[in-house]
Amino acid sequence: MNEKKFSVKGIYASGMVLQQKAVNVIRGTGICGKTVVLQFNNKKYKAKVNYSGEWKIKFRTPAAGGPFTLNLFQDEESIVFDDVFVGEVWVLSGQSNAQLPMTRMRFTYPEEFLLPKNNHIRMITIPISYSFGMEKDSIENPQWLTASPETLGVMSGTGYFFAKKISEELGVPVGIINSSQGGSPVTSWMKESSLVKLGKDDYLKRLDFWKNAENVSSKISSMNENQSKWNDLINSKDEGLMNKWENLSFDQLDGEWKDCVLPGVFSDIKSAAVVWFKKEFTLTKEQALALNSKNRQIWMGTIIDADKVWINGSYCGETGYCYPPRRYPIGDGVLKEGKNTVTVRVQKNGPNPIVFYEEKKYCIFNDDAVVVPVALRNVEQRSDAKCTDENFIDLKGQWKCKTGCICENAPAGMFFEWEPTALYNAMLAPCFDQTIKGALWYQGESNAGGYGEYADLLEEMIYSWRKSFKNSKKDFPVVVMQLPNWSDGKIESVPDAGCWPQLREAQRDAVESTKNTALSVNIDAGEWNDLHPEKKRTGGTRAAMQALRIGYGLKFAAPAQVHSVDSSDDSWIVTFDTDGSGLNAYALNEQCVDFKKESDSVEGFTLVQKDNGKLVNVKGKLVSNKEVMICREDLPDSCKNADFAELRYLWEDNPFYINLYNKEKVPAAPFRVKLS
């Protein structure tokens, strides 16, 4: 006889949201032969603990509402889940842009952090873990959080804005199961049988290798040892650390400190290295008093790779990898009247250059300054405000720099979470008993180089998820968030420079090949200089609009997609499927869309010459609410009579000018079409 502790499996916890008007399932362990009683919504349900010490109860939820209490009993033992709401439950999964927490967007959406507690927005974040070969059925100490000023920072930004829009439209509680992990490829979210079905032998070989626990242990040991040795090496070689350069004032700098400009790119050193940067700035008495009167921060944009920051020798903060914005607190009394010195130690781990990204903020400011990332100016138009000489010090411009050391490149590392099936087994499987309404998928950056196989992988993943969430509707809705614009820090728009257009196409193909699946177009919601754009309100809200369309029948339009391209001797007519929401072209102010001013000129088209593959950029003209005309007479004289193999629209990693939108301010989707 199996006597197990009375417990509940899965992700059940106080504060959770259960799917409304549906059969939900709760399971757990107990003493063989005992009866487990569930009390919920004035009803009782019972189940016997089987010989293996397992029990399962099915129960039905009412229409949306709450709070409820869910009580479980086994003799005198009890488990109580309180503050339970009933509403709509969605899974959010993918990589870092699904995962990115609201704390990273505190300066982008400060108003969200001032809102009162909202019982209708709740989220559980599944802890990062991995598993090879075995599907986990639980997570330790699951925590459902309710949106409030105290909890918002740890919630996924994409998930929060997605839930907020759905809750506002339906007037019901929304629960988000956030199961996501930065850098993860699609195959880490797939089950083994799916990889077998697709004949992915290369992934299966890797999986077989990691199923051997000794191989995992050995790899962890060697990685830790190699990384520790390298850290010791680069730190021991760094002249700046040894001589405490963070304490040097400008008057103490020797002639080896060179003039430089930040932000900028530093590519002279071709291997790992440490470079130190210093800037002197002067504060008046009034500036020092004003800055010190409130909480102060230094913002050093984003930096490749790792950094550490001091002001006047006082430590402010550090970041160990290249993506997050460098925003660090400044201690009391650190800033002073007169001369002050900022010191930044930058460690690069390999041959890539040191980069301080353009268009990011490099400044010192206090709570009286409203500092908004300028890259938000396209769709979510904002501008800096309340940045005066007393509460904002701009750090861009002239700096000094000196190399602390040059070192061999850092040893290669890896993340077991990124290996095939690892996240499906460890982070998704514990959620399978939960009844959900649908799923939101924001992933693809890590698969861009393998775009050729992505559509098949994503289609199979969607199919298998719908089987794995066995208590949910068979074809539950899935929303796929198409990759936004990005150019890896290169501000110029370079056609055919990367793989993101092809990955976006693969995402679209997978959506078109699966039932009850929608594409959310975000081609204007990225940042050319940031892999993690902060426009999560745009992305999350647009995804919610598609969820409301396919999941609830609300009258939101699907993004406009190309329907056909008709050619004649003197023009091409591009016809879009607009789903009842006609297209408008808007005026552009630099790269900003002016939604208050309409235009008939459409940016972003490219023709590919048949004989030499050369690209010819051309504007189109909006001639109806679903048609754009491209005229030969608008082409350069050198190619007016050329034959063209293909027409493309927004077919770049980072299309700069985007001005064709439907009535709901969603851009038309990128495409390429072969011409006869």
N, C-alpha and C positions, 0 to 999 in steps of 0.2 A: 504494500500500500504506500502511496506517495503522499507525504504530508509536507506541503509547501506553505510558505508564508502567504497570508491573505494579502493580495496586492492586485493592482490594475496595471495592465500593459499599455503600450502605445504612448499617446501624447495627451491623455486626459489630465486635467488639472483645474483648479479653481480659476475663475475668470475666463474660461474658454467660451468659444462660440460653437454651437452645434447646428448642422444644416437643418433648416426648417422643413416641416411637412414631409419628412422622409424617415425611412427606417435607418436607425443608427445602431452601431454594434459596439459593445464594450466587452472586453475579455480580460482575464487575469488568472491568478493562481490561488489555490486554497487547499484545504484538507479534503482528501478523497472521500466522497460520499456525503459531504456536508452540502447544505443548501445555501446558495447566495441569493439574497433578495435585493432588488433594485427598486427604490422609490423615487419617482420623478413625475412632476406635473400631476400629482394626486392619483397616480397609478402605480401598481406594483407588478414587478416582473420577477420570475424565479428561474434558477438554473441549478443543476446538480454539478458538483465538482467531479470530474471523471477520474479514472484510475491513474492517469498521468499527472493529476493535480491541476488540471486546467478547467476553466469554466468560460462560458460565453453567453451573453444575453443580447437579444435584439429588442429594441424599443423604438417607439414612434414619437417624434417630436411634433409639437403644435406649430401654429403659425408664429411668425417672428415676434419676439418679446423677451421679457426678463426683468429683473433677475430671477432665476430659479435656483433651487438646491437639488443636487443629485446625491442621494444617500445609498450606500451599499452596506449590507450586513452579512456577516457569517457568524451565527450564534451571537455572542456578546461583542464580537469585534465589529468595528464600523470604519468606513472610509467616507468622508464627506467632501464633496466638491460644491462650493458655494459661489455666488456671483456669476452663475452660468447664464449666458444669453443664447437665444435661438435666432438665427438669421441666415446669412449666406456665407459659405466657407469656400475659399479659393486657395489653391496651392500656388506659391510663387517659387520658381526655381530658375537656375542658370548660374552665371558666373558673377564677377564682381559688381557689375552694374545692377544686377538684381539684389545683390547683398548690400550695396553701399548704404551706410546708416545716415540718418538725418543729421547727426552731429557734424558730418562733413559739409552740410548745407545750412549750418546755423546762420551764416552771413548772407546766404542766398534767400532764405525764407524766414527772416527773423519773426515775422508776424505769426507763423505757425507755432512758435514756441511761447507765444503769449496767450494762446487759446486755452479755455478751461478744459478740464477733463471731459473726454468724449467717450461715453460708454458704448457708442456704436462703432468704434474702430478699435479692434483688438488684434494682437499678433503674437504668435509664438515663433521664435527663432531657433531652429534645430542646431544644436552644437556641431561644430566641425569634427568629423571623424571619418574613418574609412574601414572597409571590411572586404576581404576577398573570399568568395565562396559561400559565405553564410549571410542570409538576410536577417538583420536585427529586428526584434519586435518591439523594442522600447528605447526610450532615452532616459537618462537619469534626471530626476528632479525637473520635469517639464515646467516651464514658466510662461503663462499667458499674460501679456501686458496690455493695459488699457491706455490709449493715447492720452497723454497729459504733459504739461511742461516738464515733469520729472522723468518721464519715460520715453518721450518722443525721440531723444537723441540716439537711442540704440535701435530704433525701428528702421527697417529698410525704407528709403525714400520712395523708391518705385512702388513698393507695397502700400505705403501710407497713402500716397496720392491716388492710387488705384482704389483702395478701400474707401477713401473719402468721397470720391465721385460716385461710386456705386451706392454708398449709404445715403448720400444726398438725393440721388435720383429715386431710389426705392423706399427711402425712409425706414430702413431696417438695419440692425447690427450686421457688421461684416467682420469676419475673422479671416486673417491671413496666416497660412502656414508657410513661413519663410524657410525654405530648404535650399540654400544656395551657397556657393563657394567660389571665391576669386580664382580666375585662371583655369577653371575646370572645362575640359572639352566635353562634347556631347556624349562620348563613349563612357565617361565616368558615371553618367546618369542612366545607363542602359543595363539591362540584365544580360546574363551570359547567354541565355537561349536566343536572344535577339541577335547577338554577334554571330552565333552559330548559324542562324537562319540566313544571315546576309553573307556568310562565308568569309568573315573577317579574321582570317587565320593569324595575321600579324598581331592583332589585338588579343586574340585567344592565347597565343604563345606567351605574351607578356603576362596575361592573367595567370596562366599555369605556373609561371615562375614565381609570382608573388603569393600564390596560394601556399607555398612552402614558407612557413613562419621563420625558418632559419635564414632564408634569403632576405626577408624583410629586416630581421634583427641585424644581420651582417651589414646590410646597406646602411641602416641607421647608424651603426657603430662607426663605419668607415667615413660617412659624411660628417658626423660630429667631430671625429678626430681630425679630418682634413681641414674642416672649417676653423676649428679651434687653433690649429697650427698656423693657418694663414692669418687669422686675426692677430695672433701674437706676433707674427712676422711683420705685418704692415704697421702695427702700432709701435713695435720696437724700432722700426726704421724711420718713423715719422719724426723729423727734427722739431716740428712744431709742438708735438705732444711733450717731447723731452724738455724743451726749453720754454714751455708754457706761453706760446705766442698769444693766447687769448688775453693775456694780461698786458700786452704791449700797447702803449699809446702810439699815435702817429709820430710823435716826436722821437720815439725809440726805434722806428723802422730803419733798417739798413738799406743800402743801395740795391740789394737783390729783390726788393719788393717792386714789382712792375705796375705801371698804370694799366687799368682795364676798365671796361664798361659793363655794368649789369642793368638789365638782363642781357645774356649773350651766350654764345657757344664757344667752348674752349677745346679745340681738337688737336693741339700740338702733341700731347702725350698719347702714345699708341698702346699703352698697357695700363694696368691698374696703377693708381697713384692717389696721393692726398695733396690737395691744393688748398691753401688758406686764403681767405679774402677779408679785407678790412675796409671800412668806410668811417670817416669822421664827419660828424654833424654837430652843429652848434645850436643850443637852445637858449632863448632869452629867459629871463626870470619868469615872465608871464607864461611862456610855453611850458616850462618845467612845472610850474604850479598847476596849470590846466591839465597836463597829461597825468600828473601824479594824483590829481583829485579823484580819479576814477580808475577802474581796472584798466590795465594797459596790456597791449599785445604787440608783438612784432610779426609781420607777415612777409615771408621770403619766397613767395610764389610757389613753384614746384621745381624740384632740383633732381638731376640725375647724378649720382645714385643716392648716397647717404649723406647726412649732414649733421652738424652740431653747431649751436648758435650761442654766443655770449654777447652781452652788452656791458661795457666797462669791466670786463673780466667776470661778470656775474652770469652764471649758466641760465639759459632760458629754456632750451629744449633740444630734442634730437629726433630724427626719423631714420630708420634703418633701410628703407628702400625707396624707390623713385617716384611713386605715384601720389601720395597724399599732399595736400597743401600744407606748407610749413607755417603754421600759426601757433605761436608760443607765448605764454604769459611772461610779463616783465615784472620782477619783484618790486616791492615797496622800496623807495629810496634809491633805486638803481639809476634812473635818469636824473640828471643834474643840470643846473644852470651852467652855461659855458660849453666846453668841448666834451663830446661823448664819442665812443668808438664801438661800432658793431664788428664782431668777428664771426666769420662763418668757416668752419672746417668742412670741406667736401671730400668725400671718399668715393672714388670711382673704382669699380670692381673688375673692369676688363677694358677692351679696346675702344668701347664707345666713348664719345666725347662727354665732357661735363657740360650740362645744359641748365641754364636758368631760363625758363620758358618766357617768351615774349607775351605781352598782354595779360600777364598775371600781376598781382599786387605785390609790391615790394615797399613796405611802409611800416611806420610805427603809429599806432592810433589808440584812443581810449574809447570808453563806452558811449561817449557823446558823438562819435563819428559813425556814420552809416557807410560801411564799406562793402560794396557789392561787386562781385566778379564781373569785369567788363565783358567777358565772353557771353554773358546772358543777353546781350543787346539784340539778338536776332528775333527770336520768337517771344521770349519773355522780356519785353523791353523795359529796362530800368536804367537809371543813371545814378552815379554817386551823389549823395546829398550830405549836408551838414559836415563836410570835411573842410575845416578851417585851419588856419596856421597854428591855432592853439591846440587842436586835438588830432592833427594828422601831419606826420612828417614823411615826405616821399623819399625813399632810399634809392631810387633809380639814378643812374648816371655814373660818375667817376668813382672807382674803387681802386684798391691796390691788391695785388695777389703775389703769392710766392709758393713754390712747390715744396711741400714737406718731405715727400719721398716718392720714388718710383718703385714699383714692386711687380713681381710676377702676378699674372691674373688669378683671380679667386677660383677655387676649385668648383667644378660644376655640381649643382645640387639638384634635387628633385622633390616633388610633393607626391606622396603616396595617394593623396586624395584625387589626383588627376589621372590615376591609372584606371584601366577599364573596369567597370562595374563597381568601383570602390564607393562611390557616393550613393548609387542606387541601393546598394545593400545596407549602408550604414545610416544614411540621412533621409532616404525616401521610404524605405521599407517600414520603419516604425510608424509611418503615417497611414499605411494602407487600410487599416480598419476604419479610419475616419471617413465618414460620408462627406463628400465635397460636391460643390456645384460645378467647379471647373478648374482649369490650370492656366497660369500665365508663365510664359517662357521668355527669358531675356538672356540670350547666350549667342555665341558665334564668333566672338573676337579670337578665341583660341583655336578655332577651326578654319580661319580665313585661308591659311595656306593649303588646306585640304578641301577646298570648296567643291571639288568634283564629286566627292562621296557624301557631302553633307546632306543633300536632300533625301537620299535613301536612309541615312542614319536617323534624321529627324522624323521622317515619316514612320519608321519602325518604332522609334522611341514613343511617339504619340500613341501608336497602336498598342504597345505593351503597357503603357501607363493606364490606358483605359481598361485593360484587363486586370491590372494589379490593384487598382482602387475598386475592388470587387463589390463594395456596397453602394457605389455611386452609379449614376445612370451610364448605360453602356457606351454611348457616344457623347460623353460630357464635353462641353465647349472648351476649346483650347485657343488662347490668343498668343500669337508669336510676335514679339517685338523686333522689327527689322533694325539692323544696325544703323546708327546715325552717322553723320559726317565726322571724319577724323583724319588727320594727316601726319601723325607721329611728330608733331612739332614743326612741320614745314608749312609755313603760312601760304606759300604759293600753291595753286591748284594744279596738280600734275596728272593729266589723264594717263591711264594705263600704268600708274606707278605702283599700285598695290593690288590686293586681292579682295578688298571689301565689296566692290560692285558685284563680283561673281558670288560672294557669300550671300549678299542681299538677294540675288536672283535665286540662289538655292533655297533660301528661306521662303521666298514666294512660291517656288515650285512645290515645296513640301506642303504648304498650306493649300494649294490648288489640288493636291493629290489626296487630301484627307477631308472627311466630312466634318461639318460643324466646327471648322477651324477658321480663324480670322487672322489677317495680317495687320499689324499696327505700324504705320509708316512714320519714321522719325528722322528722315534724311536731313532735317533742319534743326534737330534737337541735340546735336553734339557740340563739341568744341574742338577746333582744329589742333589745339595745343594740349589736350587733356583726354586720356583714354577713359576717364571717369567724369563725363559731363555732369554738371550740377542741375541741368534742366529736367529734373525728375518730375516736376509738376506737369510739364508738357508730356513726357513719356508715359507717366502713370495715368494721367487723365485720358489721353488718347487710347491707351490700352483698355481702360474702363469703358470707353464709348463703344469699342468693338465687343467687349464682353456683354454690355447691355443690349447690343444689337443681336448677337447670335444666341445669347443665353437667356434673354428675357423678352425679346421681341420689340424692344423700344426702337423708335424711328431715328436711329443714328445711321449715317451713311457709311458704307465701306469706303476706304480710300480709293480715289480714282486710279484705275489701271488702264494701260494701253489696250485697246480692243483691236485696232487695225491700223495699218499705214497704207494708204492708196497713193500710188505714184503716177505722175504724168510727165510730159516733156518739160514742163516749167515749174512744177511744184510737187510737194508731198503733203497729203492731208492726214494728220494724226487724229484718230477718233478714240476717245476715252470712254470706258465704262464708268459712269459717274454715280450709279446707284441712287438716282433721283436727286442728287445734290450737285447742281451745275458748277462749273469751274469759273473762277475769276483770276485774272492776272493783276498783280499789284505793283505799284511803283517801288523802286529801290532807292534807298538813301545809303550810299556806300554799299555795305553788304546787309543792311537792315531792311526788312520789309515794312513798308508803310501801309498798314491795313486800312488806313483812312483814304487812300488815294488809289483808284483803280487805273489800270493801264491795259493796252492790248498787246504789248510786247512781252514775249515769253523767253526767258533766259534758259540756258542749260542744254541745248541740243548740239549734237556732234554727228557729222557724217564721216564715214570711213571709206576712203577711196579704194576702189576695187583693185587697181593695178599695183599700187605701192603701199597700201595700208595707212597712208597719212590721214591724220585727223583734221577735220575742218569744222571749226566752231561756227555756229549760225544761230541767229535768233528766229523764233517763230512768232506768228501773229494769231491771237485768239480771235477766231471768226464766228464762233458760236459758244454756247455754254458747255460744249463737249468736244469741240474741234479746234485744232491748231494747224495753221498753214505755214509751211516752210517754202520759200520761193527761191528758185535758182538765181534770180537776179540779185539776191542779197548775198550770194557767195562772192569770195574774192575772184577777180578776173582770171587768175591762173587756174581755177578749177571750175569755172562756170559750166564747162562742157564735159566735165569728167563723169565717169561711171562710178557709182557708189554701191558698196556691198552691204552696208549696215547703217541704220539710224540709231543713235543712242540718246538717252535723256538722263541727265544727272549721273552719268556713268563714270564716276571718279570716287576715290576714297573720300575726298573732301570738296564736294561741289560748293563753290563760293557763292554763287548767285542763284537763289531759289525764290521764285515769285508766282508759281502756279498752285492755287489752293482751291479746295471746295468750299462750300458755304459754311462749313464748320471749322474752317481755318486749319485743315489738314492738307499737307502737300500731296500732289500727285506722285505716285510711286515711280522710282527709277525703272528704266527698262532698256533693252536693246532688241531691235527687230531686224532680221535679214531682209534686204530689198531684192526684188526679182531683177 
